């Protein structure tokens, strides 16, 4: 059962304080709104975070102000129009259950109820209560999933939201921990218990969802993909990558999850929202051009598309919402033939820090944001228009020209051996910061031509980089913002030399407004070294780039990657701005490759939960984008054309390289490269 490309996730979290729920539902208006917007799948609600049902059943209670079976009416209307319908059921957030069954709630060791986001912070902020799957709530949830899967046996999947099991000291959890021989006063034991409960939850919910249809699609939403946790694919038939750029995630969040999901062999979709910021923002609308770009970005990363909406309690679809969505989904529909069955082409792999530094026991939701080192590395590669994958330790390393392990990976013996074997077979390895060093002693784990001498005592330092990697506009010592590991070159090529500040900035001694100036004499320590196929940079450069954003550091990293690849790259787009994005995907069934070129200009405007909001409201045109593609040995090209327009463009091929110019890029342009 193939997933649809043009989905709507139709939230319907509706308080009992809302009167006359569903009063304006009109099946004709409801269906026509989605048809007008080119939607072919809508996720409908069975039970929401407020704890109310929107269907007639025996498990749970229908919303007190809903006078009919809304889910059935919505479902039948959409199905009759040929639109797919997955069904949503909330898990750990259910306010009705929290009120009526406090014994089902997550309890802290101090005996307090736990709320979403933790118990600290602004007491005036309204937050959801949390339910504990070790309590009889799990029986209730299991029964409801089975009931919905039976009543709607031909639905197109079960979406289970808030699949989080926090460590809990509820009466049920205390009893189970005692039976397991665990000590509830031990954090480690509470984590061990929570992990077991989470596994039981996953097993039971999947079985309930498949009670009438063994092929039923099931997805457990954790809010973000846990890189390195491949076990989730034993419980999820596909992945839905929630990533609302304006809701705190930003535009560089989604590619990490997408590029990782593809390496797992998963079917996956991207999930954005129609809101100005995030879920449940009634009356707020993203600009149509933003959705056009976001959906194109999903396609360029091999994902199907899902746009989040929140249905008004009246039950009527909001015309403005689907007028805003329509241009994006009209374009997706036209582009689908060039997106189906494609696979990412990559010459670089980012070995995710989050996937390496997995705790021995993890039980609740992943962090809402990506690891800083991962995101800094991914952003750098995106801005450099590099073709890359995001991988974990179980991935096959062969096939990549370069593997990057950014900043803070704790590399154990098994991974060290696997990386060394990759290098021995000709692969190239770039390590930065503490990656590639023993986590405890900071001694090198690989022979990169240098030895270490612990952490720098300086708050920050400076470097004069070698001509091979330095920015083309910097020749003096450049500020590195954060300290390095002390590195002494032995038989490696020195990539730069450190200059210490005269002193650390303190109340006793400081200079000027900011950082202490650099000593004019180098410290004797190296900023980086390279020996053969391994290079090591002594600063956490990717994290520094993410946190501080200096162009000079971006160029150091870009030049270092170029050096490691000997200047060779599969795709070059020299006049595409830094804000442009590039992916190349093979579509073997059609004997062609699809090049995706994207460009938008997010602006920082306003703030949401302490972070600036990235706004896209126009898609400026780029013209005559030059492209060079290195062809695999023996491959020739029979034609190059714009997709979906079908317009042929002139090209040349010589010495294994294909060259052409894309006449115009407005947001997103695909180029089909047909093989000879």
LUMPA-770577 format. One line per field, with one value per residue (C-alpha): residue number from 1; y negated, x, z negated. Coordinates in steps of 0.2 Angstrom, whole numbers, plus 5000, padded with zeros to 4 digits. Each point is the difference from the previous one (the first is absolute). Layout:
residues N
badren <- NUM  ...
c2 <- Y  ...
c1 <- X  ...
c3 <- Z  ...
This chain:
residues 676
badren <- 1  2  3  4  5  6  7  8  9  10  11  12  13  14  15  16  17  18  19  20  21  22  23  24  25  26  27  28  29  30  31  32  33  34  35  36  37  38  39  40  41  42  43  44  45  46  47  48  49  50  51  52  53  54  55  56  57  58  59  60  61  62  63  64  65  66  67  68  69  70  71  72  73  74  75  76  77  78  79  80  81  82  83  84  85  86  87  88  89  90  91  92  93  94  95  96  97  98  99  100  101  102  103  104  105  106  107  108  109  110  111  112  113  114  115  116  117  118  119  120  121  122  123  124  125  126  127  128  129  130  131  132  133  134  135  136  137  138  139  140  141  142  143  144  145  146  147  148  149  150  151  152  153  154  155  156  157  158  159  160  161  162  163  164  165  166  167  168  169  170  171  172  173  174  175  176  177  178  179  180  181  182  183  184  185  186  187  188  189  190  191  192  193  194  195  196  197  198  199  200  201  202  203  204  205  206  207  208  209  210  211  212  213  214  215  216  217  218  219  220  221  222  223  224  225  226  227  228  229  230  231  232  233  234  235  236  237  238  239  240  241  242  243  244  245  246  247  248  249  250  251  252  253  254  255  256  257  258  259  260  261  262  263  264  265  266  267  268  269  270  271  272  273  274  275  276  277  278  279  280  281  282  283  284  285  286  287  288  289  290  291  292  293  294  295  296  297  298  299  300  301  302  303  304  305  306  307  308  309  310  311  312  313  314  315  316  317  318  319  320  321  322  323  324  325  326  327  328  329  330  331  332  333  334  335  336  337  338  339  340  341  342  343  344  345  346  347  348  349  350  351  352  353  354  355  356  357  358  359  360  361  362  363  364  365  366  367  368  369  370  371  372  373  374  375  376  377  378  379  380  381  382  383  384  385  386  387  388  389  390  391  392  393  394  395  396  397  398  399  400  401  402  403  404  405  406  407  408  409  410  411  412  413  414  415  416  417  418  419  420  421  422  423  424  425  426  427  428  429  430  431  432  433  434  435  436  437  438  439  440  441  442  443  444  445  446  447  448  449  450  451  452  453  454  455  456  457  458  459  460  461  462  463  464  465  466  467  468  469  470  471  472  473  474  475  476  477  478  479  480  481  482  483  484  485  486  487  488  489  490  491  492  493  494  495  496  497  498  499  500  501  502  503  504  505  506  507  508  509  510  511  512  513  514  515  516  517  518  519  520  521  522  523  524  525  526  527  528  529  530  531  532  533  534  535  536  537  538  539  540  541  542  543  544  545  546  547  548  549  550  551  552  553  554  555  556  557  558  559  560  561  562  563  564  565  566  567  568  569  570  571  572  573  574  575  576  577  578  579  580  581  582  583  584  585  586  587  588  589  590  591  592  593  594  595  596  597  598  599  600  601  602  603  604  605  606  607  608  609  610  611  612  613  614  615  616  617  618  619  620  621  622  623  624  625  626  627  628  629  630  631  632  633  634  635  636  637  638  639  640  641  642  643  644  645  646  647  648  649  650  651  652  653  654  655  656  657  658  659  660  661  662  663  664  665  666  667  668  669  670  671  672  673  674  675  676
c2 <- 5000  4985  4984  4984  4985  4987  5002  4990  5003  4993  4997  4999  4997  4993  4995  5004  4981  4998  5001  5008  5010  5005  4989  4994  5016  5002  5015  4991  4985  5011  5010  4986  4991  5014  5003  4982  5001  5016  5010  5019  5005  4993  5006  4999  5000  5014  4994  4983  4993  4994  5018  5000  5012  4994  5016  5012  5014  5009  4995  4982  4986  4990  4981  4994  4986  5011  5006  5013  5012  4987  5012  5011  4986  4993  5017  5005  4984  5000  5019  4998  4986  5012  4991  5011  4999  5004  4999  4990  5006  4991  5010  4991  4984  5002  4986  5010  5015  4989  4992  5016  5012  4991  5017  5002  4985  4999  4996  4993  5008  4985  5005  4987  5001  4997  4989  4999  4990  5004  4992  4984  4984  4988  5006  4990  5010  5013  5017  5018  5013  5016  5018  5015  5016  5011  4996  5007  4985  5012  5012  4986  4994  5017  5004  4983  5003  5017  4993  4987  5012  5011  4987  4992  5016  4992  4984  4996  5001  4997  4984  5001  4984  4996  5017  4995  5010  4989  5008  5001  5004  5003  5014  5011  4996  5002  5017  5006  4993  5010  5016  4997  4998  4981  4986  4986  4988  5003  4990  5014  5012  4988  4999  5019  5002  4986  5008  5017  4991  4991  5017  5007  4985  5002  5018  4999  4985  5008  5016  4990  4990  5015  5010  5001  4996  5006  4988  4985  4985  4995  4985  4994  4981  4996  4982  5002  5015  5009  5002  5017  5008  5012  5010  4988  5008  5016  4991  4986  5005  4982  4984  4983  4987  4986  4984  4983  4988  4985  5009  5000  5014  4988  5004  5011  5012  5011  5006  5009  5011  5003  5004  5012  5008  5004  5010  5011  5005  4992  4993  4982  4984  4982  4991  4981  4989  4987  4989  4984  5009  5017  5011  4993  4983  4995  4986  5000  5005  5003  4991  5012  4998  5007  5015  5002  5000  5011  5013  4999  5002  5016  5007  4996  5011  5015  4996  5000  4984  4997  4983  4997  4991  4999  5002  4986  5008  4996  5014  4989  5000  4982  4994  4989  5015  5010  4985  4998  5019  5002  4992  5011  5016  4996  5000  5016  5009  4994  5005  5018  5010  4993  5004  5018  5013  4989  5002  4987  4999  4996  4999  4994  5008  4990  5013  4993  4996  5003  5017  5004  4993  5010  5002  5018  4998  4988  5000  4984  4988  4994  4982  4988  4993  5009  5001  4984  5009  5009  4985  4990  5013  5003  4981  4998  5014  4993  4983  5008  5009  5016  5017  5009  5013  5000  5017  5010  5012  5015  4993  5006  4988  5006  4989  4984  4990  4991  5003  4985  5003  4983  4993  5011  5018  5013  5013  5017  5015  5007  4984  4996  5016  4998  4982  5006  5014  4987  4989  5015  5004  4982  4991  4982  4994  4983  4998  4984  4995  5016  5011  5013  4998  5011  4993  5001  4997  4989  5011  5003  5016  4998  4996  4983  4994  4991  5003  4991  4992  4997  4986  4982  4989  4986  4994  4999  4998  4995  5009  4996  5013  5007  4994  5016  4997  4982  4988  4990  4984  5004  5000  4995  5010  5003  5001  5018  4996  5015  5010  5014  5016  4997  5009  5002  5006  5015  5006  4992  4985  4985  4992  4984  4994  4994  4982  4999  4985  4990  5005  5006  4987  4998  4986  4999  4998  4996  4990  4990  5006  5018  5012  4998  4997  5013  5002  4996  5015  5017  5012  5015  5009  5005  4996  5015  5014  5012  5016  5010  5003  4993  4982  4993  4983  4995  4989  5005  4991  5006  4995  4984  4996  5005  4989  4985  5001  4992  5000  5002  5017  5006  4997  5009  5015  4999  5000  5014  5011  4995  5005  5017  5003  4993  4987  5013  4999  5008  4985  4982  4985  4985  4986  5007  4989  5007  5000  5012  5019  5014  5019  5013  5015  5016  5006  5017  5005  4986  5001  4983  4988  4986  4984  4989  4982  4989  4982  4990  4985  5003  4984  4999  4991  5001  5014  5016  5008  4990  5004  4989  5005  5004  4993  5003  4989  4999  5011  4989  5006  5006  5001  5010  5011  5009  5019  5013  5018  5013  5016  5017  5009  5006  4990  4989  4988  5000  4985  4986  4992  4990  5009  5000  4987  5012  4987  5006  4991  5000  5009  5006  5015  5003  5009  5008  4983  4994  4981  4990  4984  4999  4985  4995  5006  4994  5009  5017  5007  5018  5005  5018  5007  5015  5013  5006
c1 <- 5000  5009  5000  4992  5010  4988  4994  4991  5003  4983  5002  4983  5005  4984  4996  4984  4998  4997  4981  4991  5015  4998  4984  5006  5007  4994  5007  4999  5010  5012  5005  5000  5013  5012  4997  5003  5016  5006  5000  4999  5002  4992  5004  4984  4998  4993  5005  5010  5011  4985  4995  4984  4994  4993  4992  4987  5008  5001  5017  5001  4987  4994  5003  4986  4995  5001  4983  5005  5014  5011  5014  4989  4992  5017  5007  4986  5000  5019  5000  4986  5010  5016  5009  5011  4996  5012  4993  5008  4999  5009  5011  5009  4990  4982  4993  4984  5009  5012  4985  4990  5015  5014  5007  5003  5012  5019  5006  5017  5010  4995  4982  4995  4990  5012  4995  5005  5016  5005  4994  5011  4996  4987  4985  4988  5004  4987  5007  4993  5000  5010  4993  5010  4999  5004  4983  4982  5000  5009  4986  4988  5011  5003  4981  4996  5013  4993  4982  5005  5010  4984  4987  5011  5009  5003  5008  5017  5010  5000  5010  5004  5005  5011  5008  5010  5003  5009  5007  4986  4997  4981  4993  5000  5018  5006  4992  5008  5017  4999  4995  5015  5012  5003  5002  4988  5012  5013  4999  5008  4987  4986  5007  5002  4982  4994  5009  4991  4983  5004  5003  4985  4990  5007  4996  4982  4996  5006  4990  4985  5001  5002  4986  4990  5013  5017  5006  4994  5012  5005  5010  5005  5004  5014  5002  5017  5009  5012  5016  5008  4984  4997  4988  4986  4998  4995  4985  4997  4995  5006  5007  4992  5013  4992  5010  4990  5014  4991  4995  5018  5008  5006  5003  5016  4992  4991  5014  5009  4985  4996  5018  5001  4983  5004  5016  4989  4989  4985  4985  4998  4992  5004  4987  4999  4985  4989  5002  5011  5009  4993  4986  4983  5003  4983  4998  5018  5006  5017  5004  4996  5018  5006  4990  5005  5018  4998  4991  5013  5013  4992  4999  5019  5004  4989  4986  4981  4991  4989  4993  4993  4983  4989  4981  4989  4989  4985  5006  5001  5016  5008  5000  5015  5010  4997  5002  5018  5004  4993  5015  5012  4991  4996  5018  5003  4987  5009  5017  4996  5005  5018  5000  4993  5012  5016  5015  5012  5018  5013  5019  5001  4993  4997  5002  4987  5006  4983  5000  5017  4997  4984  4997  5000  4982  4988  4982  4991  4999  5016  5005  4989  5016  5015  5017  5010  5015  4988  4990  5016  5008  4984  4997  5018  4998  4983  5007  5015  4988  5008  4992  4999  4991  4997  5005  5002  5012  4991  5001  5011  5015  5006  4994  5004  5015  5000  4993  4999  4998  4996  5006  4995  4997  5005  5008  5001  5011  4988  4997  5019  5003  4987  5006  5018  4995  4991  5016  5011  4989  5003  4986  5004  4995  4998  5000  4997  5000  4999  4995  5014  5007  4999  4985  5009  5018  4998  5014  4998  4991  5007  5017  4996  5018  4999  4999  4989  5004  4983  4989  5005  5000  4994  4982  5002  5014  5005  5008  5010  4995  5011  4997  4991  4986  4999  4986  5005  4997  5010  5019  5001  4996  4981  4989  4994  4987  5003  5015  5009  5008  5019  5007  5018  5005  5011  5001  4984  4997  4997  4983  5003  5008  4992  5002  4995  4992  5011  4989  4983  4987  4996  4995  5018  5007  4990  5003  4987  4982  5002  5014  5018  5011  5011  5018  5010  5011  4992  4998  5009  4983  4992  4982  4999  5011  4998  5008  4995  4982  4996  4999  4997  4995  5003  4984  4982  4998  4983  4992  5009  4993  4983  5000  5010  4998  5017  5002  5019  4998  4987  5014  5013  4988  4996  5018  5004  4987  5006  5018  4994  4991  5015  4988  4990  4981  4985  4990  5006  4988  5013  4988  4986  4999  5005  4981  4997  4998  5004  4996  5003  4988  5001  4984  5006  4982  5001  5018  5003  5007  4990  5010  4990  5005  4992  5001  4991  5004  4994  4999  5001  4984  4993  5003  4991  5005  5016  5006  4999  4987  5006  4988  4999  4988  5007  5010  5013  5005  5017  5006  5013  5006  5015  5001  5014  4997  5013  4993  5004  5013  4993  4983  4994  4985  4987  4990  4998  4983  4991  4987  4986  5000  5007  5011  5016  5016  5017  5014  5018  5009  5018  5014  4986  4992  4983  4997  4984  4992  4983  4991  4990  4997  4985  4999  5003  5006  5002  5011  4998  5017  4996  5013  5006
c3 <- 5000  5006  4990  5008  5005  4996  4982  4987  4981  4994  4982  4990  4982  4993  4982  4992  4997  5019  5004  5014  5007  5018  5003  5017  5007  5018  5009  5017  4993  4991  5015  5012  4989  5002  5018  5004  4991  5009  4984  5001  4982  4984  4982  4990  4981  4989  4983  4997  4986  4991  4998  5010  5014  5016  5005  4992  4991  4984  4994  4994  5001  5015  4998  4989  5013  5015  5006  5013  5005  5008  5005  5009  5010  5004  5004  5012  5009  5003  5005  5012  5009  5001  4986  4988  4982  4986  4982  4986  4981  4987  4987  4986  5000  4995  4988  4997  4994  4990  4991  4997  4996  4991  4996  5019  5001  5000  4982  4996  4986  4990  5002  5012  5016  5015  5014  5018  5001  4982  4984  5000  5009  5001  4990  5010  5016  5003  5002  5003  4987  5003  4999  4995  5011  4985  4993  5005  5012  5012  5000  5004  5014  5007  5000  5009  5014  5003  5000  5013  5011  5000  5003  5014  5006  5017  4994  5006  4984  4981  4994  4982  4993  4985  4998  4985  4985  4986  4985  4987  4982  5002  4989  5015  5004  4982  5000  5016  4995  4984  5010  5011  4986  5004  4987  5004  4992  5013  5016  5010  4993  5005  5017  5002  4995  5011  5015  4997  4999  5016  5009  4993  5006  5017  5001  4994  5010  5016  4997  4996  5016  5010  4992  5016  5013  4999  5013  4991  5000  4982  4995  4982  5000  4988  5006  5008  5007  4988  5011  4996  4993  5014  4989  5004  5017  4992  4994  5013  5018  5006  4993  4998  4997  4991  5004  5000  5006  4992  4984  4993  5011  5013  5019  4996  4989  5012  5011  4986  4996  5019  5005  4985  5003  5018  4995  4989  5015  4992  5009  4993  5002  4994  4989  5000  4995  5008  4985  4998  4985  4994  4996  4995  5005  5006  5013  5004  5018  5007  5017  5015  5006  4984  5002  5018  4994  4986  5010  5013  4987  4994  5018  5003  4985  5005  4989  5002  4994  4985  4995  4983  4997  4985  5005  4992  4986  5011  5012  5015  5010  5001  5018  4998  4994  5015  5012  4992  5002  5017  5010  4991  5002  5018  5003  4990  5011  5016  4993  4993  5016  4997  4982  4998  4997  4999  4989  4994  5008  4987  5000  4982  4984  4984  4986  4988  4982  4994  5008  4992  4982  4997  4981  4995  4994  5009  4997  5004  5015  5009  4998  5011  5008  5008  4992  5002  5008  5012  5005  5002  5012  5009  5003  5006  5013  5005  5003  5009  5012  4995  5004  4983  4989  4981  4994  4983  4994  5008  5018  5013  5002  5017  5015  4991  5005  4983  4983  4988  4981  4993  4983  4986  5005  4986  5012  4992  5005  5012  5010  4999  5009  5013  5004  5001  5012  5010  5001  5003  5016  5006  4992  4993  4982  4993  4981  4990  4982  4988  5014  5004  4982  4985  4991  4983  5004  5016  5008  5019  5005  5018  5008  5007  4998  4983  4981  4987  4984  4991  5001  5004  4984  5010  5001  5019  5012  5017  5015  5016  5012  5014  5017  5005  4988  4995  5006  5015  4991  4984  4997  4982  4984  5001  4984  4997  4986  4990  4993  5009  4995  4999  5015  5005  5018  5001  5018  5006  5012  4989  5005  4989  4984  4984  4993  4981  4993  4989  4985  4996  4998  4981  4988  4995  5018  5016  5016  5009  5003  5005  5002  4995  5015  5007  4996  5015  4998  5004  4985  5008  5000  5017  5005  5010  5008  5014  5004  5015  5000  4983  4995  4982  4995  4982  4998  5000  5016  5005  4983  5001  5017  4994  4984  5007  5019  5006  5019  4997  4991  5013  5013  4989  5000  5018  5005  4988  5008  5018  4994  4994  5017  5010  5007  5008  4999  5009  5002  5001  5001  4999  5002  4988  4984  4983  4996  5015  4997  5011  5001  5013  5000  5011  5008  5007  5005  5013  5004  4994  4986  4993  4995  4987  4999  4986  4995  4987  4989  4982  4990  4981  4994  4983  4988  4994  4983  4999  5018  5015  5013  5018  5012  5019  5009  5018  5011  5010  5017  5004  5018  5009  4987  5006  4996  5002  4996  4999  5009  4994  5010  5017  4998  5014  5000  5014  4994  4987  4997  4987  4990  4999  5015  5012  5008  5007  4996  5009  4992  5004  4993  5001  4990  4989  4995  5005  5001  5003  4993  4992  5007  4985  4982  4991  4983  5007  5017  5005  5014  5007  5007  5011  5002  5017
